[in-house]
Amino acid sequence: MKVFLAGATGAVGKRLVPKLIDHGHTVVGTTRSEDKAAMLWDLGAKPVVVDALDRDAVVAAVAAARPDAIIHQLTALSGIDFRRFEKSFELTDRLRTEGTDNLLAAAKAAGVKRFVAQSYAGWPYERSGSIAKSEEDPLDSHPAPQMRRSLDAIRHLEDAVTEAGGIVLRYGGFYGPGTGLQLNGEQLEMVRARKFPMLGEGRAVWSFVHIDDAAAATVAALERGKPAIYNIVDDEPAPVREWLPYLAEVAGAKPPRRLPLWLGRLAGGEHMVVMMDEVRGASNDKARRELDWTPAHASWREGFREAVAGEEYRPTALAA
C-alpha cells in the first residue's frame, strides 16, 4: 500500500517508517518542520511539510499523495511536566481533536478507506475493577480535573475514527529509542535524580510497550486489523510499587522517594495521586488474537534493562 503517515518524525513514526518499507509499502510522511524533511528521506519516506491543524493544507497534501491508507501518529509529547499536566498536553489535545478531524476529512475527500490512529491505554480506563482492562471496559467517568480535557480529546479521536470505520490503537506507556525512557532519556534522568517519587502504596497499575513493538503492531493493524479498538501493550501490567523501584535499580539509582498521598496531592495535584495510586492497566489479548501480533518485549523487566543500557545491552550476558 501507499501510506500517508501523519506524524512521521515522532517517536512511533521514526520506528514505523522502516517497518512499513520492509513490508513492501511506500510511505509519504508528514512533518511540521523543514529541518526534519531530510530525516524522512534518510528513512526511506517522501516528506511532506504540513501543519496538521491547517485543514485545507492537510486535505491538499492527502489529495496530492493519493494514498491507500492513512496512519495518524500526531502528538506533541516531548518535555512532559506531570505537575503541569494540562499545559503539557495542550497541543496534543488539539492534534487529537482538530488534527483527527482534518485527517478524516482528507481521507473522505480522497476516498481513503483504511485509517489507523494512535490513542492511549496508560490511564484513561475506569479506576475500579480488574487491573488489566479490555477494550470493552469503560473509560474513566470521573477523571481528575487536570486530566479532563485530555480524556475528552482521546474520546473524540476514538469516537470519530471508529464511526468512520477506522482502527484505533491504544498504546501503553512507551519506552525505548526516541522516548523519555531510554539511555539518557528525560524520564530516566528524573528517576536517577530521585525526582520521580512513589506516592502512597504505589498501587496504580501501568501497562508499557516498547516503541518497536508499538510500530510492529501498527503494521499488523494496517495489514490485518478490522475496524475496532486494540490495546497495544506488553504481557505484564504492573503496579508502580514494582516497576518504579526496579527501574531505579537497573538505572543504578537510589530507590525512589516515598511520599504520602496527601503530600503528593498537595505538591502535584489530584492527577498525580490518580497516576501513582489508582489507574488500571490494559490487556493485549484482543490484539494478539485478531492482529496476530506478539510483543517481542513481553515484559518491561527485560525491556527496561535494554532501554537503560542502550546499544551496550546484551541479554545473554545479563542472563548469565
C-alpha positions as CSV (number, residue, x, y, z in Angstrom):
1,M,0.0,0.0,0.0
2,K,0.9,3.6,-0.3
3,V,0.7,5.0,3.2
4,F,0.2,8.6,4.3
5,L,1.9,8.7,7.7
6,A,0.9,11.8,9.7
7,G,3.5,12.5,12.4
8,A,6.3,10.5,10.7
9,T,9.1,12.2,12.8
10,G,7.5,11.3,16.2
11,A,8.6,8.6,18.5
12,V,6.5,5.9,16.8
13,G,6.7,7.4,13.3
14,K,10.5,7.1,13.1
15,R,10.4,3.4,14.1
16,L,7.4,2.8,11.9
17,V,8.7,4.1,8.5
18,P,11.4,1.4,8.1
19,K,8.9,-1.4,9.2
20,L,6.4,-0.3,6.6
21,I,9.0,-0.2,3.9
22,D,10.3,-3.7,5.0
23,H,6.7,-4.9,4.4
24,G,6.7,-3.6,0.9
25,H,4.7,-0.4,1.5
26,T,5.7,3.1,0.3
27,V,5.5,6.0,2.7
28,V,4.6,9.6,2.4
29,G,5.5,11.1,5.8
30,T,4.5,14.5,7.3
31,T,6.5,16.8,9.5
32,R,5.8,20.3,10.7
33,S,9.5,21.2,10.3
34,E,11.5,21.7,7.1
35,D,14.6,20.8,9.1
36,K,13.2,17.2,9.6
37,A,12.4,16.5,6.0
38,A,15.9,15.2,5.4
39,M,15.4,12.6,8.2
40,L,12.4,11.2,6.4
41,W,14.3,10.9,3.1
42,D,17.0,9.0,5.0
43,L,14.4,6.7,6.5
44,G,13.0,6.0,3.0
45,A,9.9,8.1,3.1
46,K,8.8,11.0,0.9
47,P,8.5,14.0,3.2
48,V,5.6,16.5,3.2
49,V,5.9,19.6,5.3
50,V,2.4,20.5,6.6
51,D,0.7,21.9,9.6
52,A,-1.8,19.2,10.8
53,L,-4.1,21.9,12.2
54,D,-4.5,23.5,8.8
55,R,-7.4,21.6,7.3
56,D,-7.0,22.9,3.8
57,A,-3.3,22.1,3.7
58,V,-4.0,18.6,5.1
59,V,-6.7,17.9,2.5
60,A,-4.4,19.1,-0.3
61,A,-1.5,17.0,0.9
62,V,-3.5,13.8,1.1
63,A,-5.1,14.5,-2.3
64,A,-1.6,15.0,-3.8
65,A,-0.3,11.8,-2.2
66,R,-3.2,9.7,-3.3
67,P,-2.6,7.1,-0.6
68,D,-4.3,3.7,0.0
69,A,-4.2,4.3,3.8
70,I,-3.6,6.9,6.4
71,I,-1.9,6.4,9.7
72,H,-2.4,9.1,12.3
73,Q,0.5,9.4,14.7
74,L,0.2,13.1,15.5
75,T,1.3,14.0,19.1
76,A,3.4,16.7,20.7
77,L,4.6,14.9,23.8
78,S,8.2,15.9,24.3
79,G,9.1,17.5,27.6
80,I,6.1,16.4,29.6
81,D,5.8,18.1,33.0
82,F,3.5,15.9,35.1
83,R,2.9,18.7,37.6
84,R,1.6,20.9,34.7
85,F,-0.3,18.0,33.0
86,E,-2.9,20.0,31.3
87,K,-0.4,22.5,29.8
88,S,1.9,19.7,28.7
89,F,-0.9,18.0,26.7
90,E,-2.4,21.2,25.2
91,L,-1.1,20.8,21.7
92,T,-1.5,17.0,21.7
93,D,-5.2,17.5,22.7
94,R,-5.6,19.7,19.6
95,L,-4.0,17.2,17.4
96,R,-6.3,14.5,18.8
97,T,-9.3,16.6,18.0
98,E,-8.7,19.1,15.2
99,G,-5.9,17.1,13.7
100,T,-8.0,13.9,13.7
101,D,-10.9,15.8,12.1
102,N,-8.7,17.2,9.4
103,L,-7.2,13.8,8.5
104,L,-10.6,12.2,8.4
105,A,-11.9,15.0,6.2
106,A,-8.9,14.5,3.9
107,A,-9.5,10.7,3.9
108,K,-13.1,11.2,2.9
109,A,-12.3,13.7,0.2
110,A,-9.6,11.4,-1.3
111,G,-11.7,8.2,-0.9
112,V,-9.2,6.6,1.5
113,K,-10.9,3.8,3.4
114,R,-8.0,2.4,5.5
115,F,-7.4,4.6,8.6
116,V,-5.3,3.8,11.7
117,A,-4.9,6.2,14.6
118,Q,-2.9,6.4,17.8
119,S,-4.7,6.5,21.2
120,Y,-3.6,5.7,24.7
121,A,-4.2,3.0,27.2
122,G,-2.0,4.3,30.0
123,W,-4.5,6.0,32.3
124,P,-7.9,6.6,30.6
125,Y,-9.7,3.4,31.9
126,E,-12.1,3.4,34.8
127,R,-10.2,3.2,38.1
128,S,-12.0,0.2,39.6
129,G,-12.4,-3.5,39.0
130,S,-9.9,-5.5,37.0
131,I,-6.3,-4.4,37.0
132,A,-6.0,-5.2,33.3
133,K,-8.8,-3.7,31.2
134,S,-10.1,-4.9,27.9
135,E,-11.2,-2.7,25.0
136,E,-14.8,-3.2,26.0
137,D,-14.3,-1.8,29.5
138,P,-15.4,1.8,30.1
139,L,-13.1,4.8,30.3
140,D,-12.9,6.9,33.4
141,S,-16.2,8.6,34.2
142,H,-14.8,11.0,36.8
143,P,-11.2,12.0,35.7
144,A,-9.1,14.3,37.8
145,P,-9.7,18.0,36.8
146,Q,-6.2,18.3,35.2
147,M,-7.0,15.2,33.0
148,R,-10.5,16.0,31.8
149,R,-9.5,17.9,28.6
150,S,-7.1,15.2,27.6
151,L,-9.6,12.4,28.2
152,D,-12.2,14.4,26.2
153,A,-9.7,14.6,23.4
154,I,-9.0,10.9,23.5
155,R,-12.7,10.1,23.4
156,H,-13.1,12.5,20.5
157,L,-10.4,10.7,18.5
158,E,-11.7,7.3,19.2
159,D,-15.3,8.1,18.5
160,A,-14.5,9.9,15.3
161,V,-12.2,7.3,13.9
162,T,-14.4,4.3,14.8
163,E,-17.5,6.0,13.5
164,A,-15.6,6.5,10.2
165,G,-14.7,2.8,10.1
166,G,-11.1,3.2,11.2
167,I,-8.8,1.4,13.6
168,V,-7.7,2.8,17.0
169,L,-4.6,1.6,18.7
170,R,-4.4,2.3,22.5
171,Y,-0.7,2.2,23.1
172,G,0.7,1.6,26.6
173,G,3.5,3.8,28.1
174,F,6.4,4.0,25.6
175,Y,10.0,3.1,26.4
176,G,13.0,2.5,24.1
177,P,14.7,4.6,21.4
178,G,13.3,8.1,20.9
179,T,11.3,8.1,24.1
180,G,11.9,9.7,27.5
181,L,12.6,6.2,29.0
182,Q,15.8,5.3,27.2
183,L,19.5,5.7,27.8
184,N,19.9,9.4,28.9
185,G,16.1,10.0,28.4
186,E,14.4,12.7,30.4
187,Q,12.2,10.3,32.4
188,L,15.1,8.1,33.3
189,E,17.1,11.1,34.4
190,M,14.3,12.0,36.7
191,V,14.4,8.5,38.3
192,R,18.2,8.9,38.7
193,A,17.8,12.3,40.3
194,R,15.0,10.9,42.6
195,K,12.5,13.3,41.2
196,F,10.0,10.6,40.4
197,P,8.6,9.7,43.8
198,M,6.3,6.9,44.7
199,L,3.0,8.1,46.2
200,G,1.2,6.2,48.9
201,E,1.4,2.4,48.3
202,G,2.1,2.8,44.6
203,R,-1.0,0.7,43.7
204,A,-1.6,2.2,40.3
205,V,-1.2,-0.4,37.5
206,W,0.7,0.7,34.4
207,S,0.9,-1.0,31.0
208,F,4.0,-0.5,28.9
209,V,5.1,-1.2,25.3
210,H,8.4,-1.0,23.7
211,I,8.4,1.6,20.9
212,D,9.4,-1.1,18.3
213,D,6.6,-3.4,19.4
214,A,4.2,-0.4,19.0
215,A,5.4,0.1,15.5
216,A,5.1,-3.6,14.7
217,A,1.6,-3.7,16.0
218,T,0.7,-0.7,13.8
219,V,1.9,-2.5,10.7
220,A,-0.2,-5.5,11.8
221,A,-3.2,-3.3,12.2
222,L,-2.7,-1.7,8.8
223,E,-2.5,-5.1,7.1
224,R,-4.8,-7.3,9.1
225,G,-6.9,-5.2,11.5
226,K,-10.7,-4.8,11.4
227,P,-12.4,-1.5,12.3
228,A,-12.0,-1.7,16.1
229,I,-10.1,-0.5,19.1
230,Y,-7.0,-2.5,20.2
231,N,-4.8,-2.3,23.3
232,I,-1.2,-2.4,22.3
233,V,0.7,-3.2,25.5
234,D,3.1,-5.9,26.8
235,D,2.1,-9.0,28.7
236,E,2.7,-7.7,32.2
237,P,0.7,-4.8,33.6
238,A,2.5,-3.8,36.8
239,P,1.9,-1.7,39.9
240,V,4.1,1.4,40.4
241,R,5.4,-0.3,43.6
242,E,7.0,-3.0,41.4
243,W,8.2,-1.2,38.2
244,L,9.5,2.1,39.7
245,P,11.9,0.6,42.2
246,Y,13.0,-1.9,39.6
247,L,13.7,0.9,37.1
248,A,15.7,2.7,39.7
249,E,17.7,-0.4,40.4
250,V,18.6,-1.1,36.8
251,A,19.4,2.6,36.3
252,G,21.9,2.4,39.1
253,A,19.9,4.9,41.1
254,K,18.8,5.0,44.8
255,P,15.3,3.8,45.5
256,P,12.6,6.3,44.7
257,R,11.5,8.6,47.5
258,R,8.2,7.7,49.1
259,L,5.6,10.4,49.8
260,P,2.2,10.1,51.5
261,L,-0.8,10.7,49.2
262,W,-1.8,13.9,50.9
263,L,1.6,15.4,50.2
264,G,1.6,14.2,46.6
265,R,-1.8,15.7,46.1
266,L,-0.7,19.0,47.7
267,A,2.6,19.2,45.7
268,G,1.5,17.8,42.3
269,G,-2.3,17.8,42.2
270,E,-5.1,15.2,42.2
271,H,-3.9,13.7,38.9
272,M,-0.6,12.7,40.4
273,V,-2.5,10.6,43.0
274,V,-4.5,9.1,40.2
275,M,-1.4,8.2,38.1
276,M,0.6,6.8,41.0
277,D,-2.1,5.1,43.1
278,E,-5.3,4.5,41.2
279,V,-5.0,3.9,37.4
280,R,-5.5,0.5,35.8
281,G,-3.5,-1.3,33.1
282,A,-4.7,-3.0,29.9
283,S,-4.9,-6.5,28.4
284,N,-3.4,-7.3,25.0
285,D,-5.5,-10.4,24.4
286,K,-7.5,-8.9,21.6
287,A,-4.5,-7.6,19.7
288,R,-2.8,-10.9,20.0
289,R,-5.8,-12.8,18.8
290,E,-7.1,-10.5,16.0
291,L,-3.9,-8.9,14.7
292,D,-1.7,-12.0,15.1
293,W,0.7,-9.7,17.0
294,T,3.1,-10.7,19.8
295,P,5.3,-8.2,21.6
296,A,8.9,-9.0,21.2
297,H,9.4,-7.4,24.6
298,A,6.9,-9.4,26.5
299,S,7.8,-7.8,29.8
300,W,9.0,-4.3,30.8
301,R,11.5,-6.1,33.1
302,E,13.9,-7.1,30.4
303,G,12.8,-4.2,28.3
304,F,13.8,-1.6,30.9
305,R,17.3,-3.1,31.2
306,E,17.6,-2.8,27.4
307,A,16.4,0.8,27.4
308,V,18.7,1.8,30.2
309,A,21.8,0.1,28.7
310,G,21.1,1.3,25.1
311,E,23.2,-0.3,22.4
312,E,25.5,-1.8,25.1
313,Y,22.7,-4.2,26.2
314,R,23.4,-7.9,25.8
315,P,20.5,-10.1,27.0
316,T,22.5,-13.3,27.1
317,A,25.3,-11.7,29.1
318,L,22.8,-10.4,31.7
319,A,21.0,-13.8,31.9
320,A,24.3,-15.5,32.6
